[in-house]
């Protein structure tokens, strides 16, 4: 299960240890992610409260940026490659924020394969591509294979005839 994002806390809500240039901030609530917070060599001279104050200021600044951020998903034009191969990482990466693809069952033992442009990606290759956006959210909209270039109408409701 995905852990909750770190939040502004008080000293009684966290345990702070040091490792080299990092402060390791571990929440008492095990459901919140532990953070390796890089400060620099001065971390060894800072009090836990000073570290926490700096960390809380960073979290508040990040929250402010999130509130101000307006996401625009870039869709690569039809006919242009949507993915590129990143040789150093030995994986495919998306070039934009929207992927038009078709699901097939042509892998070993009927395993799904994903066709993007003229490439057939295995489930593992597609998973690697998705990992380039680890920590982000994702919406998947299923459409007929000849309509992947169109924005479908979306209705928010319970499905009909669910059995």
Phi and psi in radians as a Rosetta constraint file:
Dihedral C 1 N 2 CA 2 C 2 CIRCULARHARMONIC -1.233 0.35
Dihedral N 2 CA 2 C 2 N 3 CIRCULARHARMONIC 2.328 0.35
Dihedral C 2 N 3 CA 3 C 3 CIRCULARHARMONIC -1.409 0.35
Dihedral N 3 CA 3 C 3 N 4 CIRCULARHARMONIC 2.736 0.35
Dihedral C 3 N 4 CA 4 C 4 CIRCULARHARMONIC -1.246 0.35
Dihedral N 4 CA 4 C 4 N 5 CIRCULARHARMONIC 2.674 0.35
Dihedral C 4 N 5 CA 5 C 5 CIRCULARHARMONIC -1.195 0.35
Dihedral N 5 CA 5 C 5 N 6 CIRCULARHARMONIC 2.460 0.35
Dihedral C 5 N 6 CA 6 C 6 CIRCULARHARMONIC -0.971 0.35
Dihedral N 6 CA 6 C 6 N 7 CIRCULARHARMONIC 2.578 0.35
Dihedral C 6 N 7 CA 7 C 7 CIRCULARHARMONIC -2.331 0.35
Dihedral N 7 CA 7 C 7 N 8 CIRCULARHARMONIC 2.878 0.35
Dihedral C 7 N 8 CA 8 C 8 CIRCULARHARMONIC -1.007 0.35
Dihedral N 8 CA 8 C 8 N 9 CIRCULARHARMONIC 2.306 0.35
Dihedral C 8 N 9 CA 9 C 9 CIRCULARHARMONIC -2.431 0.35
Dihedral N 9 CA 9 C 9 N 10 CIRCULARHARMONIC 2.951 0.35
Dihedral C 9 N 10 CA 10 C 10 CIRCULARHARMONIC -1.864 0.35
Dihedral N 10 CA 10 C 10 N 11 CIRCULARHARMONIC 2.910 0.35
Dihedral C 10 N 11 CA 11 C 11 CIRCULARHARMONIC -1.033 0.35
Dihedral N 11 CA 11 C 11 N 12 CIRCULARHARMONIC -0.521 0.35
Dihedral C 11 N 12 CA 12 C 12 CIRCULARHARMONIC -1.326 0.35
Dihedral N 12 CA 12 C 12 N 13 CIRCULARHARMONIC -0.101 0.35
Dihedral C 12 N 13 CA 13 C 13 CIRCULARHARMONIC -1.793 0.35
Dihedral N 13 CA 13 C 13 N 14 CIRCULARHARMONIC -0.073 0.35
Dihedral C 13 N 14 CA 14 C 14 CIRCULARHARMONIC -2.414 0.35
Dihedral N 14 CA 14 C 14 N 15 CIRCULARHARMONIC 2.809 0.35
Dihedral C 14 N 15 CA 15 C 15 CIRCULARHARMONIC -2.108 0.35
Dihedral N 15 CA 15 C 15 N 16 CIRCULARHARMONIC 2.266 0.35
Dihedral C 15 N 16 CA 16 C 16 CIRCULARHARMONIC -2.032 0.35
Dihedral N 16 CA 16 C 16 N 17 CIRCULARHARMONIC 2.201 0.35
Dihedral C 16 N 17 CA 17 C 17 CIRCULARHARMONIC -2.186 0.35
Dihedral N 17 CA 17 C 17 N 18 CIRCULARHARMONIC 2.975 0.35
Dihedral C 17 N 18 CA 18 C 18 CIRCULARHARMONIC -2.182 0.35
Dihedral N 18 CA 18 C 18 N 19 CIRCULARHARMONIC 2.520 0.35
Dihedral C 18 N 19 CA 19 C 19 CIRCULARHARMONIC -2.559 0.35
Dihedral N 19 CA 19 C 19 N 20 CIRCULARHARMONIC 1.791 0.35
Dihedral C 19 N 20 CA 20 C 20 CIRCULARHARMONIC 1.093 0.35
Dihedral N 20 CA 20 C 20 N 21 CIRCULARHARMONIC -2.074 0.35
Dihedral C 20 N 21 CA 21 C 21 CIRCULARHARMONIC -1.639 0.35
Dihedral N 21 CA 21 C 21 N 22 CIRCULARHARMONIC 0.139 0.35
Dihedral C 21 N 22 CA 22 C 22 CIRCULARHARMONIC -1.939 0.35
Dihedral N 22 CA 22 C 22 N 23 CIRCULARHARMONIC 2.538 0.35
Dihedral C 22 N 23 CA 23 C 23 CIRCULARHARMONIC -1.812 0.35
Dihedral N 23 CA 23 C 23 N 24 CIRCULARHARMONIC 2.226 0.35
Dihedral C 23 N 24 CA 24 C 24 CIRCULARHARMONIC -1.700 0.35
Dihedral N 24 CA 24 C 24 N 25 CIRCULARHARMONIC 2.041 0.35
Dihedral C 24 N 25 CA 25 C 25 CIRCULARHARMONIC -1.894 0.35
Dihedral N 25 CA 25 C 25 N 26 CIRCULARHARMONIC 1.938 0.35
Dihedral C 25 N 26 CA 26 C 26 CIRCULARHARMONIC -1.986 0.35
Dihedral N 26 CA 26 C 26 N 27 CIRCULARHARMONIC 2.158 0.35
Dihedral C 26 N 27 CA 27 C 27 CIRCULARHARMONIC -1.376 0.35
Dihedral N 27 CA 27 C 27 N 28 CIRCULARHARMONIC 2.579 0.35
Dihedral C 27 N 28 CA 28 C 28 CIRCULARHARMONIC -1.110 0.35
Dihedral N 28 CA 28 C 28 N 29 CIRCULARHARMONIC -0.592 0.35
Dihedral C 28 N 29 CA 29 C 29 CIRCULARHARMONIC -1.336 0.35
Dihedral N 29 CA 29 C 29 N 30 CIRCULARHARMONIC 1.896 0.35
Dihedral C 29 N 30 CA 30 C 30 CIRCULARHARMONIC -1.099 0.35
Dihedral N 30 CA 30 C 30 N 31 CIRCULARHARMONIC -0.244 0.35
Dihedral C 30 N 31 CA 31 C 31 CIRCULARHARMONIC -1.407 0.35
Dihedral N 31 CA 31 C 31 N 32 CIRCULARHARMONIC -0.052 0.35
Dihedral C 31 N 32 CA 32 C 32 CIRCULARHARMONIC -1.845 0.35
Dihedral N 32 CA 32 C 32 N 33 CIRCULARHARMONIC 2.383 0.35
Dihedral C 32 N 33 CA 33 C 33 CIRCULARHARMONIC -1.069 0.35
Dihedral N 33 CA 33 C 33 N 34 CIRCULARHARMONIC 2.449 0.35
Dihedral C 33 N 34 CA 34 C 34 CIRCULARHARMONIC -1.376 0.35
Dihedral N 34 CA 34 C 34 N 35 CIRCULARHARMONIC 2.526 0.35
Dihedral C 34 N 35 CA 35 C 35 CIRCULARHARMONIC -2.111 0.35
Dihedral N 35 CA 35 C 35 N 36 CIRCULARHARMONIC 2.322 0.35
Dihedral C 35 N 36 CA 36 C 36 CIRCULARHARMONIC -1.660 0.35
Dihedral N 36 CA 36 C 36 N 37 CIRCULARHARMONIC 1.754 0.35
Dihedral C 36 N 37 CA 37 C 37 CIRCULARHARMONIC -1.705 0.35
Dihedral N 37 CA 37 C 37 N 38 CIRCULARHARMONIC 1.896 0.35
Dihedral C 37 N 38 CA 38 C 38 CIRCULARHARMONIC -1.362 0.35
Dihedral N 38 CA 38 C 38 N 39 CIRCULARHARMONIC 2.149 0.35
Dihedral C 38 N 39 CA 39 C 39 CIRCULARHARMONIC -2.018 0.35
Dihedral N 39 CA 39 C 39 N 40 CIRCULARHARMONIC -0.743 0.35
Dihedral C 39 N 40 CA 40 C 40 CIRCULARHARMONIC 2.161 0.35
Dihedral N 40 CA 40 C 40 N 41 CIRCULARHARMONIC -3.101 0.35
Dihedral C 40 N 41 CA 41 C 41 CIRCULARHARMONIC -1.058 0.35
Dihedral N 41 CA 41 C 41 N 42 CIRCULARHARMONIC -0.421 0.35
Dihedral C 41 N 42 CA 42 C 42 CIRCULARHARMONIC -1.167 0.35
Dihedral N 42 CA 42 C 42 N 43 CIRCULARHARMONIC -0.194 0.35
Dihedral C 42 N 43 CA 43 C 43 CIRCULARHARMONIC -1.011 0.35
Dihedral N 43 CA 43 C 43 N 44 CIRCULARHARMONIC -0.555 0.35
Dihedral C 43 N 44 CA 44 C 44 CIRCULARHARMONIC -1.201 0.35
Dihedral N 44 CA 44 C 44 N 45 CIRCULARHARMONIC -0.378 0.35
Dihedral C 44 N 45 CA 45 C 45 CIRCULARHARMONIC -1.708 0.35
Dihedral N 45 CA 45 C 45 N 46 CIRCULARHARMONIC -0.124 0.35
Dihedral C 45 N 46 CA 46 C 46 CIRCULARHARMONIC -1.548 0.35
Dihedral N 46 CA 46 C 46 N 47 CIRCULARHARMONIC 2.562 0.35
Dihedral C 46 N 47 CA 47 C 47 CIRCULARHARMONIC -1.343 0.35
Dihedral N 47 CA 47 C 47 N 48 CIRCULARHARMONIC 2.839 0.35
Dihedral C 47 N 48 CA 48 C 48 CIRCULARHARMONIC -1.018 0.35
Dihedral N 48 CA 48 C 48 N 49 CIRCULARHARMONIC -0.685 0.35
Dihedral C 48 N 49 CA 49 C 49 CIRCULARHARMONIC -1.142 0.35
Dihedral N 49 CA 49 C 49 N 50 CIRCULARHARMONIC -0.703 0.35
Dihedral C 49 N 50 CA 50 C 50 CIRCULARHARMONIC -1.106 0.35
Dihedral N 50 CA 50 C 50 N 51 CIRCULARHARMONIC -0.733 0.35
Dihedral C 50 N 51 CA 51 C 51 CIRCULARHARMONIC -1.096 0.35
Dihedral N 51 CA 51 C 51 N 52 CIRCULARHARMONIC -0.819 0.35
Dihedral C 51 N 52 CA 52 C 52 CIRCULARHARMONIC -1.121 0.35
Dihedral N 52 CA 52 C 52 N 53 CIRCULARHARMONIC -0.689 0.35
Dihedral C 52 N 53 CA 53 C 53 CIRCULARHARMONIC -1.044 0.35
Dihedral N 53 CA 53 C 53 N 54 CIRCULARHARMONIC -0.780 0.35
Dihedral C 53 N 54 CA 54 C 54 CIRCULARHARMONIC -1.129 0.35
Dihedral N 54 CA 54 C 54 N 55 CIRCULARHARMONIC -0.739 0.35
Dihedral C 54 N 55 CA 55 C 55 CIRCULARHARMONIC -1.115 0.35
Dihedral N 55 CA 55 C 55 N 56 CIRCULARHARMONIC -0.799 0.35
Dihedral C 55 N 56 CA 56 C 56 CIRCULARHARMONIC -1.085 0.35
Dihedral N 56 CA 56 C 56 N 57 CIRCULARHARMONIC -0.687 0.35
Dihedral C 56 N 57 CA 57 C 57 CIRCULARHARMONIC -1.077 0.35
Dihedral N 57 CA 57 C 57 N 58 CIRCULARHARMONIC -0.710 0.35
Dihedral C 57 N 58 CA 58 C 58 CIRCULARHARMONIC -1.113 0.35
Dihedral N 58 CA 58 C 58 N 59 CIRCULARHARMONIC -0.767 0.35
Dihedral C 58 N 59 CA 59 C 59 CIRCULARHARMONIC -1.092 0.35
Dihedral N 59 CA 59 C 59 N 60 CIRCULARHARMONIC -0.727 0.35
Dihedral C 59 N 60 CA 60 C 60 CIRCULARHARMONIC -1.121 0.35
Dihedral N 60 CA 60 C 60 N 61 CIRCULARHARMONIC -0.701 0.35
Dihedral C 60 N 61 CA 61 C 61 CIRCULARHARMONIC -1.136 0.35
Dihedral N 61 CA 61 C 61 N 62 CIRCULARHARMONIC -0.710 0.35
Dihedral C 61 N 62 CA 62 C 62 CIRCULARHARMONIC -1.140 0.35
Dihedral N 62 CA 62 C 62 N 63 CIRCULARHARMONIC -0.701 0.35
Dihedral C 62 N 63 CA 63 C 63 CIRCULARHARMONIC -1.094 0.35
Dihedral N 63 CA 63 C 63 N 64 CIRCULARHARMONIC -0.708 0.35
Dihedral C 63 N 64 CA 64 C 64 CIRCULARHARMONIC -1.102 0.35
Dihedral N 64 CA 64 C 64 N 65 CIRCULARHARMONIC -0.760 0.35
Dihedral C 64 N 65 CA 65 C 65 CIRCULARHARMONIC -1.079 0.35
Dihedral N 65 CA 65 C 65 N 66 CIRCULARHARMONIC -0.703 0.35
Dihedral C 65 N 66 CA 66 C 66 CIRCULARHARMONIC -1.090 0.35
Dihedral N 66 CA 66 C 66 N 67 CIRCULARHARMONIC -0.706 0.35
Dihedral C 66 N 67 CA 67 C 67 CIRCULARHARMONIC -1.164 0.35
Dihedral N 67 CA 67 C 67 N 68 CIRCULARHARMONIC -0.583 0.35
Dihedral C 67 N 68 CA 68 C 68 CIRCULARHARMONIC -1.514 0.35
Dihedral N 68 CA 68 C 68 N 69 CIRCULARHARMONIC -0.325 0.35
Dihedral C 68 N 69 CA 69 C 69 CIRCULARHARMONIC -1.266 0.35
Dihedral N 69 CA 69 C 69 N 70 CIRCULARHARMONIC 2.246 0.35
Dihedral C 69 N 70 CA 70 C 70 CIRCULARHARMONIC -2.007 0.35
Dihedral N 70 CA 70 C 70 N 71 CIRCULARHARMONIC 1.915 0.35
Dihedral C 70 N 71 CA 71 C 71 CIRCULARHARMONIC -1.387 0.35
Dihedral N 71 CA 71 C 71 N 72 CIRCULARHARMONIC 2.286 0.35
Dihedral C 71 N 72 CA 72 C 72 CIRCULARHARMONIC -2.097 0.35
Dihedral N 72 CA 72 C 72 N 73 CIRCULARHARMONIC 2.013 0.35
Dihedral C 72 N 73 CA 73 C 73 CIRCULARHARMONIC -1.405 0.35
Dihedral N 73 CA 73 C 73 N 74 CIRCULARHARMONIC 2.106 0.35
Dihedral C 73 N 74 CA 74 C 74 CIRCULARHARMONIC -1.526 0.35
Dihedral N 74 CA 74 C 74 N 75 CIRCULARHARMONIC 2.195 0.35
Dihedral C 74 N 75 CA 75 C 75 CIRCULARHARMONIC -1.855 0.35
Dihedral N 75 CA 75 C 75 N 76 CIRCULARHARMONIC 2.178 0.35
Dihedral C 75 N 76 CA 76 C 76 CIRCULARHARMONIC -1.189 0.35
Dihedral N 76 CA 76 C 76 N 77 CIRCULARHARMONIC 2.351 0.35
Dihedral C 76 N 77 CA 77 C 77 CIRCULARHARMONIC -1.018 0.35
Dihedral N 77 CA 77 C 77 N 78 CIRCULARHARMONIC 2.581 0.35
Dihedral C 77 N 78 CA 78 C 78 CIRCULARHARMONIC -0.995 0.35
Dihedral N 78 CA 78 C 78 N 79 CIRCULARHARMONIC 2.379 0.35
Dihedral C 78 N 79 CA 79 C 79 CIRCULARHARMONIC 1.672 0.35
Dihedral N 79 CA 79 C 79 N 80 CIRCULARHARMONIC -0.272 0.35
Dihedral C 79 N 80 CA 80 C 80 CIRCULARHARMONIC -1.766 0.35
Dihedral N 80 CA 80 C 80 N 81 CIRCULARHARMONIC 2.605 0.35
Dihedral C 80 N 81 CA 81 C 81 CIRCULARHARMONIC -1.169 0.35
Dihedral N 81 CA 81 C 81 N 82 CIRCULARHARMONIC 2.276 0.35
Dihedral C 81 N 82 CA 82 C 82 CIRCULARHARMONIC -1.497 0.35
Dihedral N 82 CA 82 C 82 N 83 CIRCULARHARMONIC -0.379 0.35
Dihedral C 82 N 83 CA 83 C 83 CIRCULARHARMONIC -2.255 0.35
Dihedral N 83 CA 83 C 83 N 84 CIRCULARHARMONIC 2.735 0.35
Dihedral C 83 N 84 CA 84 C 84 CIRCULARHARMONIC -2.385 0.35
Dihedral N 84 CA 84 C 84 N 85 CIRCULARHARMONIC 2.689 0.35
Dihedral C 84 N 85 CA 85 C 85 CIRCULARHARMONIC -1.572 0.35
Dihedral N 85 CA 85 C 85 N 86 CIRCULARHARMONIC 2.192 0.35
Dihedral C 85 N 86 CA 86 C 86 CIRCULARHARMONIC -1.733 0.35
Dihedral N 86 CA 86 C 86 N 87 CIRCULARHARMONIC 1.715 0.35
Dihedral C 86 N 87 CA 87 C 87 CIRCULARHARMONIC -1.084 0.35
Dihedral N 87 CA 87 C 87 N 88 CIRCULARHARMONIC -0.738 0.35
Dihedral C 87 N 88 CA 88 C 88 CIRCULARHARMONIC -1.055 0.35
Dihedral N 88 CA 88 C 88 N 89 CIRCULARHARMONIC -0.584 0.35
Dihedral C 88 N 89 CA 89 C 89 CIRCULARHARMONIC -1.681 0.35
Dihedral N 89 CA 89 C 89 N 90 CIRCULARHARMONIC -0.049 0.35
Dihedral C 89 N 90 CA 90 C 90 CIRCULARHARMONIC 0.891 0.35
Dihedral N 90 CA 90 C 90 N 91 CIRCULARHARMONIC 0.890 0.35
Dihedral C 90 N 91 CA 91 C 91 CIRCULARHARMONIC -2.742 0.35
Dihedral N 91 CA 91 C 91 N 92 CIRCULARHARMONIC 2.828 0.35
Dihedral C 91 N 92 CA 92 C 92 CIRCULARHARMONIC -1.489 0.35
Dihedral N 92 CA 92 C 92 N 93 CIRCULARHARMONIC 2.536 0.35
Dihedral C 92 N 93 CA 93 C 93 CIRCULARHARMONIC -2.288 0.35
Dihedral N 93 CA 93 C 93 N 94 CIRCULARHARMONIC 2.538 0.35
Dihedral C 93 N 94 CA 94 C 94 CIRCULARHARMONIC -1.292 0.35
Dihedral N 94 CA 94 C 94 N 95 CIRCULARHARMONIC 2.512 0.35
Dihedral C 94 N 95 CA 95 C 95 CIRCULARHARMONIC -1.543 0.35
Dihedral N 95 CA 95 C 95 N 96 CIRCULARHARMONIC -0.353 0.35
Dihedral C 95 N 96 CA 96 C 96 CIRCULARHARMONIC -2.326 0.35
Dihedral N 96 CA 96 C 96 N 97 CIRCULARHARMONIC -2.877 0.35
Dihedral C 96 N 97 CA 97 C 97 CIRCULARHARMONIC -1.839 0.35
Dihedral N 97 CA 97 C 97 N 98 CIRCULARHARMONIC 0.072 0.35
Dihedral C 97 N 98 CA 98 C 98 CIRCULARHARMONIC -2.281 0.35
Dihedral N 98 CA 98 C 98 N 99 CIRCULARHARMONIC 2.351 0.35
Dihedral C 98 N 99 CA 99 C 99 CIRCULARHARMONIC -2.110 0.35
Dihedral N 99 CA 99 C 99 N 100 CIRCULARHARMONIC 2.226 0.35
Dihedral C 99 N 100 CA 100 C 100 CIRCULARHARMONIC -1.689 0.35
Dihedral N 100 CA 100 C 100 N 101 CIRCULARHARMONIC 2.110 0.35
Dihedral C 100 N 101 CA 101 C 101 CIRCULARHARMONIC -2.616 0.35
Dihedral N 101 CA 101 C 101 N 102 CIRCULARHARMONIC 2.883 0.35
Dihedral C 101 N 102 CA 102 C 102 CIRCULARHARMONIC -2.175 0.35
Dihedral N 102 CA 102 C 102 N 103 CIRCULARHARMONIC 2.368 0.35
Dihedral C 102 N 103 CA 103 C 103 CIRCULARHARMONIC -1.608 0.35
Dihedral N 103 CA 103 C 103 N 104 CIRCULARHARMONIC 2.290 0.35
Dihedral C 103 N 104 CA 104 C 104 CIRCULARHARMONIC -2.198 0.35
Dihedral N 104 CA 104 C 104 N 105 CIRCULARHARMONIC 2.999 0.35
Dihedral C 104 N 105 CA 105 C 105 CIRCULARHARMONIC -2.131 0.35
Dihedral N 105 CA 105 C 105 N 106 CIRCULARHARMONIC 0.681 0.35
Dihedral C 105 N 106 CA 106 C 106 CIRCULARHARMONIC -1.596 0.35
Dihedral N 106 CA 106 C 106 N 107 CIRCULARHARMONIC 0.111 0.35
Dihedral C 106 N 107 CA 107 C 107 CIRCULARHARMONIC -1.419 0.35
Dihedral N 107 CA 107 C 107 N 108 CIRCULARHARMONIC 3.127 0.35
Dihedral C 107 N 108 CA 108 C 108 CIRCULARHARMONIC -0.983 0.35
Dihedral N 108 CA 108 C 108 N 109 CIRCULARHARMONIC 2.351 0.35
Dihedral C 108 N 109 CA 109 C 109 CIRCULARHARMONIC 0.974 0.35
Dihedral N 109 CA 109 C 109 N 110 CIRCULARHARMONIC 0.586 0.35
Dihedral C 109 N 110 CA 110 C 110 CIRCULARHARMONIC 1.330 0.35
Dihedral N 110 CA 110 C 110 N 111 CIRCULARHARMONIC 0.225 0.35
Dihedral C 110 N 111 CA 111 C 111 CIRCULARHARMONIC -1.043 0.35
Dihedral N 111 CA 111 C 111 N 112 CIRCULARHARMONIC 2.487 0.35
Dihedral C 111 N 112 CA 112 C 112 CIRCULARHARMONIC -1.088 0.35
Dihedral N 112 CA 112 C 112 N 113 CIRCULARHARMONIC 2.527 0.35
Dihedral C 112 N 113 CA 113 C 113 CIRCULARHARMONIC -2.159 0.35
Dihedral N 113 CA 113 C 113 N 114 CIRCULARHARMONIC 2.682 0.35
Dihedral C 113 N 114 CA 114 C 114 CIRCULARHARMONIC -2.120 0.35
Dihedral N 114 CA 114 C 114 N 115 CIRCULARHARMONIC 2.101 0.35
Dihedral C 114 N 115 CA 115 C 115 CIRCULARHARMONIC -1.629 0.35
Dihedral N 115 CA 115 C 115 N 116 CIRCULARHARMONIC 2.121 0.35
Dihedral C 115 N 116 CA 116 C 116 CIRCULARHARMONIC -2.192 0.35
Dihedral N 116 CA 116 C 116 N 117 CIRCULARHARMONIC 2.159 0.35
Dihedral C 116 N 117 CA 117 C 117 CIRCULARHARMONIC 0.983 0.35
Dihedral N 117 CA 117 C 117 N 118 CIRCULARHARMONIC -2.191 0.35
Dihedral C 117 N 118 CA 118 C 118 CIRCULARHARMONIC -1.842 0.35
Dihedral N 118 CA 118 C 118 N 119 CIRCULARHARMONIC 0.388 0.35
Dihedral C 118 N 119 CA 119 C 119 CIRCULARHARMONIC -1.971 0.35
Dihedral N 119 CA 119 C 119 N 120 CIRCULARHARMONIC 2.402 0.35
Dihedral C 119 N 120 CA 120 C 120 CIRCULARHARMONIC -1.792 0.35
Dihedral N 120 CA 120 C 120 N 121 CIRCULARHARMONIC 2.034 0.35
Dihedral C 120 N 121 CA 121 C 121 CIRCULARHARMONIC -1.761 0.35
Dihedral N 121 CA 121 C 121 N 122 CIRCULARHARMONIC 2.402 0.35
Dihedral C 121 N 122 CA 122 C 122 CIRCULARHARMONIC -1.213 0.35
Dihedral N 122 CA 122 C 122 N 123 CIRCULARHARMONIC 2.910 0.35
Dihedral C 122 N 123 CA 123 C 123 CIRCULARHARMONIC -1.035 0.35
Dihedral N 123 CA 123 C 123 N 124 CIRCULARHARMONIC -0.665 0.35
Dihedral C 123 N 124 CA 124 C 124 CIRCULARHARMONIC -1.143 0.35
Dihedral N 124 CA 124 C 124 N 125 CIRCULARHARMONIC -0.785 0.35
Dihedral C 124 N 125 CA 125 C 125 CIRCULARHARMONIC -1.096 0.35
Dihedral N 125 CA 125 C 125 N 126 CIRCULARHARMONIC -0.734 0.35
Dihedral C 125 N 126 CA 126 C 126 CIRCULARHARMONIC -1.136 0.35
Dihedral N 126 CA 126 C 126 N 127 CIRCULARHARMONIC -0.696 0.35
Dihedral C 126 N 127 CA 127 C 127 CIRCULARHARMONIC -1.057 0.35
Dihedral N 127 CA 127 C 127 N 128 CIRCULARHARMONIC -0.697 0.35
Dihedral C 127 N 128 CA 128 C 128 CIRCULARHARMONIC -1.100 0.35
Dihedral N 128 CA 128 C 128 N 129 CIRCULARHARMONIC -0.704 0.35
Dihedral C 128 N 129 CA 129 C 129 CIRCULARHARMONIC -1.072 0.35
Dihedral N 129 CA 129 C 129 N 130 CIRCULARHARMONIC -0.754 0.35
Dihedral C 129 N 130 CA 130 C 130 CIRCULARHARMONIC -1.107 0.35
Dihedral N 130 CA 130 C 130 N 131 CIRCULARHARMONIC -0.613 0.35
Dihedral C 130 N 131 CA 131 C 131 CIRCULARHARMONIC -1.130 0.35
Dihedral N 131 CA 131 C 131 N 132 CIRCULARHARMONIC -0.279 0.35
Dihedral C 131 N 132 CA 132 C 132 CIRCULARHARMONIC -1.168 0.35
Dihedral N 132 CA 132 C 132 N 133 CIRCULARHARMONIC -0.229 0.35
Dihedral C 132 N 133 CA 133 C 133 CIRCULARHARMONIC -2.039 0.35
Dihedral N 133 CA 133 C 133 N 134 CIRCULARHARMONIC 0.475 0.35
Dihedral C 133 N 134 CA 134 C 134 CIRCULARHARMONIC -0.934 0.35
Dihedral N 134 CA 134 C 134 N 135 CIRCULARHARMONIC 2.344 0.35
Dihedral C 134 N 135 CA 135 C 135 CIRCULARHARMONIC 1.675 0.35
Dihedral N 135 CA 135 C 135 N 136 CIRCULARHARMONIC -0.273 0.35
Dihedral C 135 N 136 CA 136 C 136 CIRCULARHARMONIC -1.527 0.35
Dihedral N 136 CA 136 C 136 N 137 CIRCULARHARMONIC 2.941 0.35
Dihedral C 136 N 137 CA 137 C 137 CIRCULARHARMONIC -1.663 0.35
Dihedral N 137 CA 137 C 137 N 138 CIRCULARHARMONIC 2.985 0.35
Dihedral C 137 N 138 CA 138 C 138 CIRCULARHARMONIC -2.652 0.35
Dihedral N 138 CA 138 C 138 N 139 CIRCULARHARMONIC 2.434 0.35
Dihedral C 138 N 139 CA 139 C 139 CIRCULARHARMONIC -2.014 0.35
Dihedral N 139 CA 139 C 139 N 140 CIRCULARHARMONIC 2.354 0.35
Dihedral C 139 N 140 CA 140 C 140 CIRCULARHARMONIC -2.014 0.35
Dihedral N 140 CA 140 C 140 N 141 CIRCULARHARMONIC 2.193 0.35
Dihedral C 140 N 141 CA 141 C 141 CIRCULARHARMONIC -2.066 0.35
Dihedral N 141 CA 141 C 141 N 142 CIRCULARHARMONIC 2.064 0.35
Dihedral C 141 N 142 CA 142 C 142 CIRCULARHARMONIC -1.520 0.35
Dihedral N 142 CA 142 C 142 N 143 CIRCULARHARMONIC 2.274 0.35
Dihedral C 142 N 143 CA 143 C 143 CIRCULARHARMONIC -2.398 0.35
Dihedral N 143 CA 143 C 143 N 144 CIRCULARHARMONIC 2.807 0.35
Dihedral C 143 N 144 CA 144 C 144 CIRCULARHARMONIC -0.992 0.35
Dihedral N 144 CA 144 C 144 N 145 CIRCULARHARMONIC 2.581 0.35
Dihedral C 144 N 145 CA 145 C 145 CIRCULARHARMONIC -1.085 0.35
Dihedral N 145 CA 145 C 145 N 146 CIRCULARHARMONIC -0.336 0.35
Dihedral C 145 N 146 CA 146 C 146 CIRCULARHARMONIC -1.653 0.35
Dihedral N 146 CA 146 C 146 N 147 CIRCULARHARMONIC 0.146 0.35
Dihedral C 146 N 147 CA 147 C 147 CIRCULARHARMONIC -2.163 0.35
Dihedral N 147 CA 147 C 147 N 148 CIRCULARHARMONIC 0.350 0.35
Dihedral C 147 N 148 CA 148 C 148 CIRCULARHARMONIC -1.204 0.35
Dihedral N 148 CA 148 C 148 N 149 CIRCULARHARMONIC -0.256 0.35
Dihedral C 148 N 149 CA 149 C 149 CIRCULARHARMONIC -1.598 0.35
Dihedral N 149 CA 149 C 149 N 150 CIRCULARHARMONIC -0.051 0.35
Dihedral C 149 N 150 CA 150 C 150 CIRCULARHARMONIC -1.864 0.35
Dihedral N 150 CA 150 C 150 N 151 CIRCULARHARMONIC 2.580 0.35
Dihedral C 150 N 151 CA 151 C 151 CIRCULARHARMONIC -1.475 0.35
Dihedral N 151 CA 151 C 151 N 152 CIRCULARHARMONIC 1.992 0.35
Dihedral C 151 N 152 CA 152 C 152 CIRCULARHARMONIC -1.353 0.35
Dihedral N 152 CA 152 C 152 N 153 CIRCULARHARMONIC 2.812 0.35
Dihedral C 152 N 153 CA 153 C 153 CIRCULARHARMONIC -1.318 0.35
Dihedral N 153 CA 153 C 153 N 154 CIRCULARHARMONIC 2.350 0.35
Dihedral C 153 N 154 CA 154 C 154 CIRCULARHARMONIC -2.055 0.35
Dihedral N 154 CA 154 C 154 N 155 CIRCULARHARMONIC 2.252 0.35
Dihedral C 154 N 155 CA 155 C 155 CIRCULARHARMONIC -1.989 0.35
Dihedral N 155 CA 155 C 155 N 156 CIRCULARHARMONIC 2.315 0.35
Dihedral C 155 N 156 CA 156 C 156 CIRCULARHARMONIC -1.650 0.35
Dihedral N 156 CA 156 C 156 N 157 CIRCULARHARMONIC 1.913 0.35
Dihedral C 156 N 157 CA 157 C 157 CIRCULARHARMONIC -2.986 0.35
Dihedral N 157 CA 157 C 157 N 158 CIRCULARHARMONIC 2.959 0.35
Dihedral C 157 N 158 CA 158 C 158 CIRCULARHARMONIC -1.297 0.35
Dihedral N 158 CA 158 C 158 N 159 CIRCULARHARMONIC 2.525 0.35
Dihedral C 158 N 159 CA 159 C 159 CIRCULARHARMONIC -1.174 0.35
Dihedral N 159 CA 159 C 159 N 160 CIRCULARHARMONIC 2.616 0.35
Dihedral C 159 N 160 CA 160 C 160 CIRCULARHARMONIC -1.461 0.35
Dihedral N 160 CA 160 C 160 N 161 CIRCULARHARMONIC 2.659 0.35
Dihedral C 160 N 161 CA 161 C 161 CIRCULARHARMONIC 0.922 0.35
Dihedral N 161 CA 161 C 161 N 162 CIRCULARHARMONIC 0.708 0.35
Dihedral C 161 N 162 CA 162 C 162 CIRCULARHARMONIC -1.351 0.35
Dihedral N 162 CA 162 C 162 N 163 CIRCULARHARMONIC 2.223 0.35
